[in-house]
Amino acid sequence: MPATKKVLLVFLPSESGVDGARSLYSEHDSSTLFSWFNRSLRNVIKQSQFAIPPLSLMILSSIDVQGVEQSICDMRFEEFPFKETWDLVGISVQTGMAKKAFALADALRSRGISVVLGGAHVTLFAESCRPHADVLVVGEADDLWKELLTDLTACTLKPHYQSDRFPDLSISRPVMKTSLINNRYFTTNLIQTGRGCQHSCDFCNVHVLNGHTLRRRAIADIVAEVARFKHDDRRIFFFVDDTINADPIYALELFRQLTPLKIRWFGQATTTLGQQQELLETFARSGCQALLVGIESIETTSRNAHKKNQNKAGELSMAIKTIRNAGISLYGSFIYGLDGDTLETPAAILDFISDTRLDVPGINILRPIPGTRVFERLREEGRLLFDPLDITAYRYTFGQEMLYTPKNIPLEGFIESYSALTREIFTIKNSIGRGLDAPRAKAAVLLFNLFYTHLYSLSRSDLKQQLEKEALGKNHFAIR
């Protein structure tokens, strides 16, 4: 009998955020008190289990091919197991982490280990990834991975796997959790009901990667999966779809059928839910504790400039109040620095948060991700602050560096106003108040607000240092 092929699927940590608070500058000096505090807090954050498993790797590790044994290495929690023998290592590559992924891939290949690269970055920029891999998987891998593993057992791996169509999600594909270490995570109960987005926000790449057509899994498969997951892990469920209410008829039937299972769940939705009364009531009855909603901007000119057309600015406040009145807590995500924003925008954001009593406000800086239309537009306008020819220069941080020049606000003025805005929103007092005021999930709301109070202080410190280095002529606005 041929020897079993050992496959390791690798997930890399980001520079900061929920993978652990980390300064871009201060921690280079390991002797500083600031550095010690951040390293200590990273351990607290991990122990508080803000992390969730990588769903894409859960899906791939659930594909069963005779003669193949798959494992997951989540490098947020463990080092790469170089001492073990692997027939193939698959690395999920996100654009903000491409340099780190390529470095690991190169190190593995130098040891004679075959490497397959996949993920969003590979799908968008396959040719730039080719020098770092033996195999590339381009696009959604649900069908491709079984073909690849079968080829591995036959020693006939191809250098490139790509389909000319998206996977049919109505086909039953049970997701297993056997490769996870449960107590590492906030929850292991991740559920995806479908893929695709009918909208075209220019700062987002979901519609680029997954198409504009909503593709849905069979409701019976999801209900069975939820029941099975609950048996193994009674913690909260997270429906990871970018817009769980995108297809209201489908969502209504799904959560009606889930109600008898008596789960508690988080998800992501648009504020249109505030106008979908029957669906909103069903969400609340089915155990919805909190939702993330993408507000992005309350400025009509900014929403129009970035194709954020899902709902009108004037309807946002009432929608949020309606959702909270149904007993669902809300994380409201803003982007400050869009093309219609001015120095008057922070005051409007503060008034909006106060009026709606948002439970967790998220104040983001626009991230021009390579592969999005906003990246291309800012490149053409000469407003990017990193080399657009080096797409690996882009990295994800928690609002800790400027990657572009705002349209209507001088850079220094923007950093000052952003810092003042986050300083006013995120305090210990406000965190406690929001936790007490939250309709549901009070402990989670409190923890996220406290966590963000520290992260935004880190953001302010790093942005200030970025300005200072630019003033000294070190050109840190032309990134690294």
C-alpha positions as CSV (number, residue, x, y, z in Angstrom):
1,M,0.0,0.0,0.0
2,P,1.4,3.5,-0.9
3,A,2.5,5.7,2.0
4,T,-0.1,8.2,3.2
5,K,0.6,11.7,1.8
6,K,0.9,14.3,4.6
7,V,-0.5,17.8,3.7
8,L,-0.2,20.8,5.9
9,L,-2.5,23.9,5.4
10,V,-1.0,27.1,6.8
11,F,-2.6,30.3,8.0
12,L,-0.5,33.4,8.7
13,P,-1.1,36.1,11.3
14,S,-1.6,39.7,10.3
15,E,0.7,42.5,11.5
16,S,-1.8,43.7,14.1
17,G,-5.6,43.9,14.9
18,V,-7.3,40.8,16.4
19,D,-4.2,38.8,15.8
20,G,-2.5,40.8,18.6
21,A,-1.7,44.5,19.2
22,R,1.6,45.4,17.7
23,S,3.3,48.7,17.1
24,L,5.0,49.2,13.7
25,Y,7.8,51.2,15.2
26,S,8.2,51.1,19.0
27,E,8.6,47.3,19.3
28,H,11.8,47.5,17.3
29,D,13.4,48.6,20.6
30,S,12.7,45.5,22.8
31,S,13.9,47.4,25.9
32,T,11.1,50.0,25.9
33,L,8.2,49.8,28.4
34,F,5.8,50.4,25.5
35,S,7.1,47.3,23.7
36,W,6.8,45.2,26.8
37,F,3.2,46.3,27.4
38,N,2.2,45.5,23.8
39,R,3.8,42.1,23.9
40,S,2.0,41.4,27.2
41,L,-1.3,42.6,25.8
42,R,-1.0,40.4,22.8
43,N,-0.9,37.4,25.1
44,V,-4.0,38.7,26.9
45,I,-5.8,39.2,23.6
46,K,-5.0,35.6,22.5
47,Q,-6.1,34.2,25.8
48,S,-9.4,36.2,25.5
49,Q,-10.0,34.3,22.3
50,F,-10.8,37.0,19.9
51,A,-9.5,34.8,17.0
52,I,-11.7,32.6,14.9
53,P,-10.5,29.7,12.7
54,P,-9.6,30.2,9.1
55,L,-12.8,29.0,7.4
56,S,-11.1,28.5,4.0
57,L,-8.7,26.0,5.5
58,M,-11.5,24.3,7.4
59,I,-13.3,23.7,4.1
60,L,-10.2,22.4,2.4
61,S,-9.2,20.1,5.3
62,S,-12.7,18.6,5.1
63,I,-12.2,17.3,1.6
64,D,-11.4,13.6,2.0
65,V,-9.2,11.8,-0.5
66,Q,-8.0,8.3,0.2
67,G,-4.3,8.2,1.0
68,V,-4.1,11.8,2.1
69,E,-3.9,13.1,5.7
70,Q,-4.5,16.9,6.2
71,S,-3.6,19.1,9.1
72,I,-3.9,22.9,9.8
73,C,-1.1,25.0,11.2
74,D,-2.5,28.3,12.5
75,M,0.6,30.4,13.0
76,R,-1.2,32.9,15.2
77,F,-0.7,30.2,17.9
78,E,2.2,28.0,16.8
79,E,5.4,28.0,14.9
80,F,5.8,26.1,11.7
81,P,6.6,22.5,12.4
82,F,9.8,22.2,10.4
83,K,10.9,19.1,12.1
84,E,8.1,17.1,10.7
85,T,8.0,15.6,7.2
86,W,5.4,17.1,4.7
87,D,4.6,15.9,1.2
88,L,2.9,19.2,0.5
89,V,2.3,22.5,2.3
90,G,-0.5,24.8,1.3
91,I,-0.3,28.5,2.3
92,S,-3.3,30.8,2.1
93,V,-2.1,34.2,0.9
94,Q,-3.7,37.5,1.6
95,T,-2.3,40.6,-0.1
96,G,-1.4,42.3,3.1
97,M,0.6,39.3,4.2
98,A,2.2,38.3,0.8
99,K,5.8,39.0,1.7
100,K,5.5,36.8,4.8
101,A,3.9,34.0,2.8
102,F,6.5,34.2,0.1
103,A,9.3,34.1,2.7
104,L,7.9,30.9,4.3
105,A,7.3,29.3,0.9
106,D,10.9,30.0,-0.2
107,A,12.2,28.6,3.0
108,L,10.2,25.4,2.6
109,R,11.1,24.9,-1.0
110,S,14.8,25.3,-0.1
111,R,14.3,22.3,2.1
112,G,12.8,20.3,-0.7
113,I,9.2,20.6,0.4
114,S,6.6,21.2,-2.3
115,V,4.5,24.3,-1.8
116,V,1.0,25.2,-3.1
117,L,-0.1,28.8,-2.8
118,G,-3.8,29.9,-3.0
119,G,-6.1,32.5,-1.6
120,A,-7.2,36.0,-2.6
121,H,-3.8,37.3,-3.5
122,V,-3.0,34.3,-5.8
123,T,-6.3,34.7,-7.5
124,L,-5.7,38.3,-8.3
125,F,-1.9,38.3,-8.9
126,A,-1.1,34.7,-10.0
127,E,2.0,35.5,-12.0
128,S,3.8,37.4,-9.2
129,C,3.3,34.3,-7.0
130,R,4.6,31.8,-9.4
131,P,8.3,32.1,-8.5
132,H,7.5,31.2,-4.9
133,A,5.4,28.0,-5.5
134,D,5.4,24.6,-7.1
135,V,1.7,24.8,-7.5
136,L,-0.8,27.6,-7.8
137,V,-4.6,27.3,-7.0
138,V,-6.4,30.2,-8.6
139,G,-10.0,31.0,-7.6
140,E,-12.3,29.3,-5.2
141,A,-10.8,25.9,-4.4
142,D,-13.8,23.8,-3.4
143,D,-13.6,21.6,-6.5
144,L,-10.0,22.1,-7.4
145,W,-8.6,20.9,-4.1
146,K,-10.0,17.4,-4.5
147,E,-8.4,17.2,-7.9
148,L,-5.1,18.4,-6.6
149,L,-5.1,15.9,-3.7
150,T,-5.9,13.1,-6.1
151,D,-3.0,14.1,-8.3
152,L,-0.8,14.2,-5.3
153,T,-1.5,10.6,-4.5
154,A,-0.7,9.7,-8.1
155,C,2.5,11.8,-8.1
156,T,1.1,13.8,-11.0
157,L,0.7,17.3,-9.5
158,K,0.2,20.1,-12.1
159,P,1.7,23.5,-11.7
160,H,-1.6,25.3,-12.0
161,Y,-5.2,24.6,-11.0
162,Q,-8.0,26.9,-12.1
163,S,-11.6,26.5,-13.1
164,D,-13.6,28.4,-15.7
165,R,-16.6,28.7,-13.4
166,F,-17.4,29.2,-9.7
167,P,-18.2,26.1,-7.6
168,D,-21.9,25.1,-7.3
169,L,-22.5,25.7,-3.6
170,S,-25.9,23.8,-3.8
171,I,-23.9,20.6,-3.8
172,S,-23.5,19.2,-0.3
173,R,-20.0,19.7,1.0
174,P,-19.9,19.0,4.8
175,V,-17.4,21.1,6.7
176,M,-15.5,19.3,9.5
177,K,-13.6,20.7,12.5
178,T,-11.4,17.7,13.2
179,S,-8.2,19.7,12.3
180,L,-8.9,22.4,14.8
181,I,-7.8,22.9,18.4
182,N,-11.0,24.2,19.8
183,N,-9.8,26.1,22.8
184,R,-7.7,28.4,20.8
185,Y,-10.6,30.2,19.4
186,F,-13.5,32.5,20.4
187,T,-15.6,29.9,18.7
188,T,-15.2,27.2,16.1
189,N,-18.8,27.5,14.9
190,L,-18.3,29.2,11.6
191,I,-21.0,28.9,9.0
192,Q,-21.0,30.2,5.4
193,T,-24.4,30.2,3.7
194,G,-23.2,31.5,0.3
195,R,-20.8,33.7,-1.7
196,G,-20.9,36.6,-4.1
197,C,-22.1,40.2,-3.7
198,Q,-24.4,42.1,-6.0
199,H,-22.8,45.5,-5.0
200,S,-19.7,47.1,-6.4
201,C,-18.1,49.2,-3.6
202,D,-14.8,50.4,-5.1
203,F,-12.8,49.7,-1.9
204,C,-13.9,46.1,-1.7
205,N,-12.8,43.0,-3.6
206,V,-15.5,40.5,-2.7
207,H,-17.4,41.0,-5.9
208,V,-14.1,40.7,-7.8
209,L,-13.1,37.4,-6.1
210,N,-16.6,35.8,-5.8
211,G,-18.7,37.4,-8.5
212,H,-21.8,39.5,-8.5
213,T,-24.2,36.6,-8.4
214,L,-25.4,35.4,-5.0
215,R,-24.7,31.6,-4.8
216,R,-26.4,29.8,-1.9
217,R,-25.9,26.5,-0.1
218,A,-29.0,24.3,0.4
219,I,-30.8,25.3,3.6
220,A,-31.1,21.7,4.7
221,D,-27.3,21.3,4.5
222,I,-26.8,24.4,6.7
223,V,-29.3,23.4,9.3
224,A,-27.7,19.9,9.6
225,E,-24.3,21.5,9.8
226,V,-25.4,23.9,12.6
227,A,-26.9,21.0,14.6
228,R,-23.7,18.9,14.2
229,F,-21.4,21.9,15.1
230,K,-23.5,22.6,18.2
231,H,-23.1,19.1,19.4
232,D,-19.3,19.5,19.4
233,D,-19.1,23.2,20.5
234,R,-21.9,24.9,22.3
235,R,-20.4,28.4,22.0
236,I,-21.8,31.1,19.8
237,F,-22.1,30.7,16.0
238,F,-20.7,33.2,13.5
239,F,-22.3,33.4,10.1
240,V,-19.4,34.7,8.0
241,D,-21.3,35.9,4.9
242,D,-20.5,39.5,4.1
243,T,-24.3,40.2,3.9
244,I,-26.5,37.7,5.6
245,N,-29.6,39.6,4.6
246,A,-28.6,40.0,0.9
247,D,-31.3,37.5,-0.1
248,P,-34.1,38.2,2.3
249,I,-36.4,35.4,1.2
250,Y,-33.6,32.8,1.6
251,A,-32.5,34.2,4.9
252,L,-36.1,34.3,6.3
253,E,-36.5,30.6,5.6
254,L,-33.1,29.6,6.8
255,F,-33.4,31.3,10.2
256,R,-37.0,30.1,10.7
257,Q,-35.6,26.6,10.4
258,L,-32.7,27.4,12.7
259,T,-34.9,28.9,15.4
260,P,-35.7,25.5,17.1
261,L,-32.0,24.8,17.5
262,K,-31.8,27.6,20.1
263,I,-28.3,28.8,19.1
264,R,-26.8,32.2,19.7
265,W,-25.2,33.9,16.7
266,F,-23.3,36.8,15.3
267,G,-23.2,37.9,11.7
268,Q,-22.7,40.6,9.1
269,A,-25.5,42.5,7.4
270,T,-26.4,45.8,5.7
271,T,-28.5,48.4,7.5
272,T,-31.3,47.6,5.0
273,L,-32.2,45.0,7.7
274,G,-33.8,47.9,9.5
275,Q,-36.4,48.1,6.8
276,Q,-36.9,44.3,6.5
277,Q,-39.2,44.0,9.6
278,E,-40.2,40.3,9.3
279,L,-36.6,39.2,8.7
280,L,-35.3,41.4,11.6
281,E,-37.8,39.8,13.9
282,T,-36.9,36.3,12.7
283,F,-33.2,37.1,13.3
284,A,-33.9,38.2,16.9
285,R,-36.1,35.1,17.6
286,S,-33.4,32.8,16.1
287,G,-30.8,33.9,18.6
288,C,-29.0,36.8,16.8
289,Q,-26.9,38.6,19.4
290,A,-25.0,41.1,17.3
291,L,-24.3,42.1,13.8
292,L,-21.6,44.0,12.0
293,V,-23.0,46.6,9.6
294,G,-20.9,48.5,7.1
295,I,-21.9,52.1,7.5
296,E,-18.7,53.3,5.9
297,S,-19.8,57.0,5.5
298,I,-22.7,59.2,6.5
299,E,-21.6,61.7,3.9
300,T,-23.7,61.3,0.7
301,T,-20.9,62.6,-1.5
302,S,-18.5,59.9,-0.1
303,R,-21.0,57.1,-0.5
304,N,-21.6,58.1,-4.2
305,A,-17.9,58.6,-4.9
306,H,-17.1,55.0,-3.7
307,K,-20.2,53.3,-5.1
308,K,-21.6,52.5,-1.7
309,N,-25.2,52.4,-2.9
310,Q,-26.9,49.8,-0.7
311,N,-28.7,52.4,1.4
312,K,-29.2,56.2,1.6
313,A,-27.3,58.2,4.1
314,G,-30.5,59.7,5.5
315,E,-31.9,56.2,6.3
316,L,-28.9,55.0,8.3
317,S,-29.8,56.4,11.7
318,M,-33.4,55.1,11.7
319,A,-32.3,51.7,10.5
320,I,-29.7,51.3,13.2
321,K,-32.1,52.4,15.9
322,T,-34.7,49.9,14.6
323,I,-32.2,47.0,14.7
324,R,-31.1,47.8,18.2
325,N,-34.7,48.2,19.3
326,A,-35.2,44.6,18.1
327,G,-32.6,43.5,20.8
328,I,-29.6,43.1,18.5
329,S,-26.3,44.8,19.3
330,L,-24.5,46.5,16.4
331,Y,-20.9,46.9,15.4
332,G,-20.9,49.9,13.0
333,S,-17.9,50.2,10.7
334,F,-17.0,53.6,9.4
335,I,-14.3,54.6,6.9
336,Y,-12.9,58.2,7.5
337,G,-11.0,59.7,4.7
338,L,-13.2,58.9,1.7
339,D,-13.4,61.3,-1.2
340,G,-16.3,63.3,0.0
341,D,-15.0,63.6,3.6
342,T,-13.8,66.9,5.1
343,L,-12.5,68.1,8.4
344,E,-16.2,68.5,9.4
345,T,-16.8,64.8,9.0
346,P,-15.5,63.7,12.5
347,A,-18.0,65.9,14.3
348,A,-20.8,64.3,12.2
349,I,-19.6,60.8,13.0
350,L,-19.5,61.7,16.7
351,D,-23.1,63.0,16.5
352,F,-24.2,59.9,14.6
353,I,-22.7,57.5,17.2
354,S,-24.3,59.5,20.0
355,D,-27.7,59.6,18.3
356,T,-27.8,55.9,17.4
357,R,-26.0,54.6,20.5
358,L,-23.9,52.3,18.4
359,D,-22.5,49.5,20.6
360,V,-19.1,49.1,18.9
361,P,-18.0,51.9,16.5
362,G,-15.1,51.0,14.2
363,I,-13.3,54.0,12.7
364,N,-11.2,52.8,9.8
365,I,-8.8,54.5,7.5
366,L,-9.4,53.7,3.8
367,R,-7.2,50.8,2.7
368,P,-6.5,50.8,-1.1
369,I,-6.1,47.1,-1.5
370,P,-4.4,46.1,-4.7
371,G,-6.9,44.6,-7.1
372,T,-9.7,47.0,-6.1
373,R,-11.0,49.8,-8.2
374,V,-10.1,52.4,-5.6
375,F,-6.5,51.2,-5.8
376,E,-6.4,51.7,-9.5
377,R,-8.0,55.1,-9.3
378,L,-5.7,56.4,-6.5
379,R,-2.7,55.0,-8.5
380,E,-3.9,57.0,-11.6
381,E,-4.4,60.1,-9.5
382,G,-0.9,59.8,-7.9
383,R,-2.3,59.5,-4.4
384,L,-0.9,56.2,-3.2
385,L,1.8,56.4,-0.6
386,F,3.4,53.1,-1.5
387,D,4.9,51.8,-4.7
388,P,2.0,50.6,-6.8
389,L,4.4,48.4,-8.9
390,D,5.2,46.5,-5.7
391,I,1.9,45.0,-4.6
392,T,3.5,43.3,-1.7
393,A,4.3,46.7,-0.2
394,Y,0.7,46.9,0.8
395,R,0.1,45.5,4.3
396,Y,-2.8,45.3,6.7
397,T,-2.6,47.2,10.0
398,F,-5.2,48.6,12.4
399,G,-5.2,52.2,11.1
400,Q,-1.5,52.5,12.0
401,E,-0.2,54.1,8.8
402,M,-1.4,56.2,5.9
403,L,-1.4,54.4,2.5
404,Y,-2.8,57.2,0.4
405,T,-3.4,61.0,0.4
406,P,-7.0,62.0,1.2
407,K,-8.7,64.1,-1.4
408,N,-10.0,67.1,0.6
409,I,-7.9,67.0,3.7
410,P,-4.1,67.7,4.1
411,L,-2.3,64.6,5.3
412,E,-1.1,66.1,8.6
413,G,-4.6,67.5,9.2
414,F,-6.2,64.2,8.5
415,I,-3.9,62.3,11.0
416,E,-4.6,64.9,13.7
417,S,-8.4,64.8,13.1
418,Y,-8.5,61.0,13.0
419,S,-6.5,60.8,16.2
420,A,-8.8,63.3,17.9
421,L,-11.8,61.3,16.7
422,T,-10.6,58.0,18.0
423,R,-9.4,59.5,21.3
424,E,-12.8,60.9,22.0
425,I,-14.7,57.7,21.1
426,F,-12.6,55.2,22.8
427,T,-12.1,55.6,26.5
428,I,-12.4,53.3,29.4
429,K,-15.5,55.1,30.5
430,N,-17.2,54.9,27.1
431,S,-16.3,51.2,26.8
432,I,-18.0,50.4,30.1
433,G,-21.0,52.6,29.1
434,R,-21.5,50.8,25.8
435,G,-21.1,47.4,27.4
436,L,-23.9,48.2,29.9
437,D,-26.1,49.8,27.2
438,A,-25.8,47.0,24.7
439,P,-29.1,45.1,23.9
440,R,-27.3,41.8,23.9
441,A,-23.8,40.3,24.1
442,K,-22.9,42.8,26.8
443,A,-19.6,41.1,27.7
444,A,-18.5,40.9,24.1
445,V,-19.4,44.6,23.5
446,L,-17.4,45.6,26.6
447,L,-14.4,43.5,25.6
448,F,-14.3,44.8,22.1
449,N,-14.5,48.4,23.2
450,L,-11.7,47.9,25.7
451,F,-9.6,46.1,23.1
452,Y,-10.2,49.0,20.6
453,T,-9.4,51.6,23.2
454,H,-5.9,50.1,23.3
455,L,-5.6,49.5,19.6
456,Y,-6.6,53.0,18.6
457,S,-4.0,54.4,21.1
458,L,-1.5,52.2,19.2
459,S,-2.8,53.7,15.9
460,R,-2.4,57.2,17.1
461,S,1.2,56.6,18.3
462,D,2.2,55.0,15.0
463,L,0.6,57.6,12.8
464,K,2.4,60.3,14.8
465,Q,5.7,58.5,14.4
466,Q,5.0,58.2,10.7
467,L,4.5,61.9,10.4
468,E,7.7,62.6,12.4
469,K,9.8,60.3,10.2
470,E,8.4,62.0,7.1
471,A,9.3,65.4,8.6
472,L,12.9,64.2,9.2
473,G,13.1,63.2,5.5
474,K,13.0,59.5,6.0
475,N,10.3,59.2,3.4
476,H,8.2,56.6,5.4
477,F,5.2,57.7,3.3
478,A,6.8,55.9,0.4
479,I,6.4,52.6,2.3
480,R,9.5,50.6,3.0
